[in-house]
Each structure stands twice: as C-alpha cells, then as structure tokens.
C-alpha cells in the first residue's frame, strides 16, 4: 500500500526537532524507520508531519558515565552490539542487539526508536527494564529522566509527549554478574514470541539479587518480581520458573496462544536462570 500524504522535515538539532514537532498537531518522529515506515504503508498511522532526526549526529554515541553507560537515542543496533564499552560493561545488551532482525535492520534501527515504538515483542524494552536503565527525554519544558520500567505504558504507548524527543539511555554497569537473554521465534529474524532476560548476582552459594524481565507476555515488559523473590539459592530455579507467570497477560495471536506463551515463559525462565547462574 501507499502511505497517506504527509509533510516531511529534517531536524538539524534536538531543539529544532522539538520546535518542528510543535508546529503541527499530528507530527511524529522518524528515527531509523524500520518500525514506523511499515505502519505508514499499511496506513495504521497517518501523521500530518514526519520529523526526521536521523541526521542529528549528537544523538549517536556510547560514553562511559561513571557507574553507567550513556547511549545516544540514535545509536544503531549494530553499534550497540559491537561497541567495546557495551561488550565490557553490559554484555547482555550487546548480545540482545545482535539478535534483532537481520543485518540490514541492525544497521538502520536505533535503540531509542525501538524504545519509543514500544512494541511488546521488541527485545530492548524488556532487557533495559531488567537492567533498571533510565531514559532521558527532552521537550519544550527542558529535560527529564524516566526509568525504563515506567517509560512504556502499553502497546505502542509511552510517556512521551507530542513534542518530546528521546535523547539518551543510561544503563548501569553490570560488574561481575551472570546474565542470559533467550527468546523463542518461529522463524529466524522474527519478533519474539516470548523472551526472557535474567540477571543474577550470587556469592557463597546464595543469590544476592536477581532481575527477570519478560518480553511479549503483557502489553508492556513484565518484571517478574515473584520469580526474583523465589530465587534465593541456585536450587530454586524451578520455583522461580513457576512463579514467573504472576502479573503476566500474554496475547493470543498468529504466533501462539496465551497458554502456549505461558508454557514458553516457564521453559525460557528456567533455561535463562540456569545460564545466568552458571556463567
């Protein structure tokens, strides 16, 4: 199909993008375009104005920010995957980036665009939720910071206001931590039918802390708090897997029923925790 008519503007800076977004009642940000353009072609969205931020180089970076990594919103998946700082301090994020789509998608798609699109089946939102990352947003009233766990509010819905631009993601460094990211797909390069991020810190035979987040098990990423609390020793994996469904609301669609997703989630949580504890 052919998209509905729209106007197109190229933003020269974040401030310019904020200004352009305020110039029309129905304007949308265009980043990498791999999520938005298919929706335009299907006419699921019909903005009056597209504001292209793809040429704002100041939003493309990975920096050491003390106990965190600062990642520009326009940093492409390929660069997140291969950046030495991400590989050293947050390998689960690097690994997850390498599982997104195919090389063409990873060379065009951006981490900020993935978060802002808020697809329940996307990889980054749940991974960043488990990492307790933060999102930096700039709008007409200045800059604010929002935890990723509060950023996504529903299917394709976030706390972003009409003139807001997602500028940066701040990710805590993991340090000596076990981790795993597993996702099930029916075909290579598909969106996740179900995905599991597991981050486990342990010492002296006990689990000091655990973070478990689920992909595509609800309208937004689910932090499996009950499973985290059940995992007090490495022997509690089975109990944690059974508890992981608390708070979930999986969809039924062409990729699988809700019951099928619940089964997958238990299996993947069990495997992911096993990997995280043994790594």
Secondary structure, DSSP 4 states (H G I P E B T S, - for coil): --PPP-EEEE-SSHHHHHHHHTSSSSEEEESS-TTHHHHHHTTS---SEEEE-TT-GGG--EEEETTEEEEETT-BHHHHHH-HHHHHH-HHHHHHHTTSS-HHHHHH-BHHHHHHHT-TT-HHHHHHHHTT-EEEEEETTEEEEEEHHHHEEETTEES--TT-EEEEEEEE---S-EEEEEEE-SSTTPPPSEEEEEEEEEETTEEEEEEEEEESSSSS-EE-HHHHHH-SBGGGHHHHHHHTTTT-----BTTB-HHHHHHHHHHHHHHHHHHHHH-
